[in-house]
Amino acid sequence: MARTQKMDPKKKLLEEKVVKLKRVTKVTKGGRHFRFSATVVVGNRKGLVGMGTGKANEVNDAIAKASKAANKNVVRVAIEANRTIPHEASGKVGRAVVMIKPAKEGTGVIAGGAARAVLELAGIKDIVSKSLGSNTQVNVAKATLEALKSVRTPAKIAALRGKKVEEL
């Protein structure tokens, strides 16, 4: 008897990247129990990006759980001219602070580690990023996502104020 599994239509569209994979240990009376923890970022390189974490006894299961969690946490990011963000922003998670700034065309993604993964999968091509404080990869990725969430387009600001874009 074959098991059929429904595939999420969004999952096929989203590319995934493993940001962090580590072995975690729980020490009990019976000895040490090893598990794997994974942090995955998913995105379509067109403005959708999400992040999730998962833990399991096997590496593949942990990555699958993290990917499923990331697909549930997908957010839309404001991208200007299909290459950069409209204005500077910063995000803070724990002690990790990430500042992102728009850049000229041809600059590329100037970011390190976890921030680079989030920005590339969001579809941003020209940006400058600086990570301050803690360099914990998971918190840096979350802070980058927070910074991207706080970015607003001129059209969104105009709508909030009840004005036209030309009036700003």
N, C-alpha and C positions, 0 to 999 in steps of 0.2 A: 504494500500500500504506500504510494508516494504522497509525501506531504507537500501541499502547495503553499507557497508563501507569497503574500501580496507585497509588491515592491512599491515603495513610495515614489510617485512621479517626480517629486522635487529632488530626491536623492541622486537620480541619474544626471541631473543638471549641475549638481554641486560637486566641485572638486574638493578633495580633502588632503590635509597636511598634518602629520603628527608633530606637535610642538615639543612635547616632553613624554618620555616613557621611562618609568623607573620601577624598581623592585621595592616593595614595601614589606616589612616584617612585623608580625604580631607574635610576641613572646607569651606563651601560655605555660601552664604547669606541665603539659605534655611535650613541650619543645617549641621550636620556631615554626610559624606558618608563613610561607612566602606567597605573596600575591603581586600582581602588576597593576600599576596605575598609569593611565594614559590621558593626555590632553590633546585634543584634536581641534583644528580650525577648518571650517568648511566655507566655501564661497563659490560664486559663479563668475567672478572677475567682471561683473557688470553692476555692482552696487549691493549685492546681497552677501552677507558674511555672518557667521555664527561660530560659537565656541562651546565645547562641552568636555567634561571629564568622565572617565569610567574606570572601574576597578574590577578585576576578575582574577581567577586562578591562572588563566592562560593569556599570553600576550595578544593573540588575535581577538579573543573575547573582550578584553579590555578596550582595544581599539574600536571594535564594533559598538560597544556600549557608549564610548565617548563620541563616536560619529553620530549615533542615534540621538544623544543628548544635544549635540551641536546642531543637528537638523531641526530640533525643536526650538532652539534659541536664535534662529536666523533673524537678522534685522536689516532694514534697508538703509544704505549710507548715501548722503548727499554728495554727488560727484559733479564737479563743474567742468564742462567742455570735454567730458569723457577721459579726463586725465589727472585732475587734482581736486582739492577741496576748496570751498569758497573763502574760508577764513581760518585763522589760527585757533587752536583748541587744545585743551589739556584734560587728561583724565587721571583719577587717583583711585587706586585700590590697595588697601593695606598701606605699606610704606613705599610702594612703587608709584611714581609719577611719570607720565608720558606726555610730552609736548609734541604736537604736530603742527607743521606750517606748510602752506601752499608753496610750490616752487615753479620756476619757469619751465617751459617745455624743453625736454631733452635732459633734464636734471637726473631723472630716474628716481628709484626708491632708495633714499638714504636713511636706512634704519637697520637695527641689528636684531638678530635672533627672532624672538617671538613677535616683536612688533612688525618686523618685515613680513612674516608669514601672514599676519592679519591684514596688513595693508595691501599685499600683492593679491590675496584671494578676494579682497573687496573690489579690486579692479582699479586701484589708484596707481597711476604710472609715474607721476612727478610729485614728490613730497619729501620734506625734510623732517626727521623725527629725532627727538632727544629723550633718552630715558634717564630719569633722576631717582635718587633714593635707592631702594632695594632693587636688586636685579633678578629676583625670583621670576623664572620664565612664565609661570602661570599667572602671577599678578601683573606682569608687564603686558601679557596678551590681553588680560581683562581690562587693564587701564587703557590700552590702545583702543579697544572696543568701546569703552566709555567715552573716550575723546571723540571717536567717530560718530557716536550717537548724539553728542552735543552739538555737532556741526549742523547749521541750518542754512538753507538756500535763501536768497533774497525774496523769492516768491512766497516761501513759508512765513518769513518775518512780516511781509506785507499783508498776508492773509490774517495773521494774528493781530495785527494793528488795525485791520479793516480798511486798508488803503491799497492803492495800485502800486506796482513795482516802480513806476516812473516817479511817484511821489516821494519815494525814499531818497 
